[in-house]
Amino acid sequence: MKPLLLGFDGLLGPGVGGFTSTRQGGRSTGAFSSLNLGTNTGDDPTVVLANRRDAFDEAGLDAAQGVFLEQVHGSRIEEAKIGDAGRGLSRFEEGLPGTDAVFTRQQGLALSIGHADCLAVVLVDVEAGLLGLAHAGWRGALAKLPLKLAEAMITAGAESSRLRVLLSPCLSPAGLELSEEQYRDFAAAFDKLEGIASPLKQGKFHLDLRAAVSAPLLALGVPGAQIVSQALHSDAQEELFFSYRRDQARTGRMLTTAFLR
């Protein structure tokens, strides 16, 4: 069985290729069945590496051109250059250190974000020749990491009106319940929570990750029509996706991978 990938050719324009993986079509077993692409999960490293190579092959890519991150739910942004090709392919700790967002000007480098509930956010300005990816769970949304990545890309030559954005499958709002303390944090960080967070009830609320990530990008000047989603939820579709919350932490990871042609 071949890896099942959700390609997004055409969604971001002709100059960008890539995919979000599913959990189907891999070699892993048990809790990691079957296309586990996460090297930080406790799965057999040789199997995960084989899965990664199979997925890249299926997408017509060389896994050695991948750039992977040591994701820590932080706000560090790095520029990937040609010498970063292959970093983190087989070992999580060998990825770009402590990094949750990355951009590149280099054609052919395949930037990759691992996730299992969090959003992977792809940003591209094809005219400027700039591509970026950000990892955004609730912490990344609160820190407005995709916005910060967009700002870094604008500093490098992109324009907000030309940016195109792709939002990966992620945890559903119903599945993303947070605390009263976190509600206060979001209320302090955002001008308004309508459409982003449910009302606080019995010390809990629900967060819409896609809305929380999109709102700051819209305020920056990214046209709403240029923000598109792979509108699927990791927690609700067990046959397609790993979910950290649903599977109580012992689970695999999907990859969202993008490259400039």
C-alpha positions, 0 to 999 in steps of 0.5 A: 500500500502506498502512502496516502498523501493530501496534495495541495498542488494548485491551492497555493499557485503553480510555484508551490508543491507539497502535501499533508500526510495521513496515517495510511500506507505506512510500515508502523504498527500498534499505536503508530499504525501505519504511516508514522512520520514522527521521529520523536514518538517512541516508534522504531526509528528505522521504520519511521525513516522508511516511512518518511522516504516512502512518503517523499517518494510518493510525492516525487521528492528526495527525502534528503532535500527535506528540512525538519525542525526540533519543534518545541512549541516556541516562537523561534523562526529560522531561514533554511538554506541549501546547507540545511537539506537533510537536517533532522531527517532521521533524528528529531534533535538534529533538526533546526534547533528549538525552531517552530517556524521556518522560511526559505528562498531556496527552490527545491528545499522541502520544508516540513512540520510534524503535527498531530492536532496542531496546525501546520501553516504554509505561507508563500509569496511566489513572486518574491520567491519566499515560502514559510511553514509554522507549527501552531497549536494553541501555544503557537496561536496565542503567540501569533507565530504564523503572523510573526513568520509572515512579518519575517517574510515581509521583511525579506521581500514578501508583501501581505497582499500577495501571501497565500496561506494553507491551513492543514488538518487540525484538532476540531474546536470541540476537541480543543478545550482549554482553561480559564487561565488560558482564556484570560491569556487569549483575551489579553492577546486578541482584540476580540474573541468572537469567532475564535473562542467559545464563551467561558463556561465552568472554567473551560472554553473551546478554541478554533485554531484556524480562526485564531491563526487567520485573524492576525493574518487578515489584520496584516492584510492577507486577503481572506480569499487567499487563506485556504484550509484542508478542512478536516479534523484530526480528532474526528477522523481516526482512520485518516489522522493521528491525534495527540489528544484523542490517542492520549499522547501515544500516537504518530505524527503527520507531516505537512511538507512544502517546496518552491518549484 
